[in-house]
């Protein structure tokens, strides 16, 4: 991990951009210079739109997390931002657009080709980022994961034992393999679902929630479209992390 820039957003938040090989990322930590115990960590997964485009949403969430006493980090997803595109995903995206424009159902084959290569690569990168972040003296466990693509969070919850709790955002396509993986998830989950999320299958999100094997899992559903998550839903997610990571 190599830090490339540093700025104080205010007295409370220190923002540092970094690279991990070819992967850009951002780390937010408490800005106070006073010595304190290592902070628990939240991995803040962005949507696959690029960090630059989604930065306002990410930094707003990071500020809240830092105020609650967490270090918070994000990395650019494979194929997003300035990173090389994933060829299989690019073809699947074109097939997806054709199906939607024609009013046809989106096939399982298209969903698998669009999501699974992204999951395979992103999960390995998140694990590498976690190795690097936990080596910093100001960061300790436990670790939470927050974000969507929901299939990435599901896979991480299965394969990464250092993640103790997760907030997952329903609203991306769900491959068949993800539903099977969900049965192996055992950590506490808080799932956010926008009931009127345009272009996504509400029933698929409900089926995935039902499949999760966690004894503690909460579905927080609200009326509205994809980007209309109300503030109180975010507050409930923050309380979930405070309950499980501190």
Secondary structure as GFF3:
##gff-version 3
##sequence-region A 1 246
A	DSSP	beta_strand	2	10	.	.	.	ID=ss1
A	DSSP	beta_strand	13	20	.	.	.	ID=ss2
A	DSSP	beta_strand	23	30	.	.	.	ID=ss3
A	DSSP	beta_strand	39	45	.	.	.	ID=ss4
A	DSSP	alpha_helix	51	67	.	.	.	ID=ss5
A	DSSP	beta_strand	71	75	.	.	.	ID=ss6
A	DSSP	alpha_helix	87	101	.	.	.	ID=ss7
A	DSSP	alpha_helix	108	134	.	.	.	ID=ss8
A	DSSP	beta_strand	139	147	.	.	.	ID=ss9
A	DSSP	alpha_helix	150	159	.	.	.	ID=ss10
A	DSSP	beta_strand	163	169	.	.	.	ID=ss11
A	DSSP	alpha_helix	176	182	.	.	.	ID=ss12
A	DSSP	beta_strand	188	194	.	.	.	ID=ss13
A	DSSP	alpha_helix	202	211	.	.	.	ID=ss14
A	DSSP	beta_strand	217	222	.	.	.	ID=ss15
A	DSSP	alpha_helix	231	245	.	.	.	ID=ss16
###
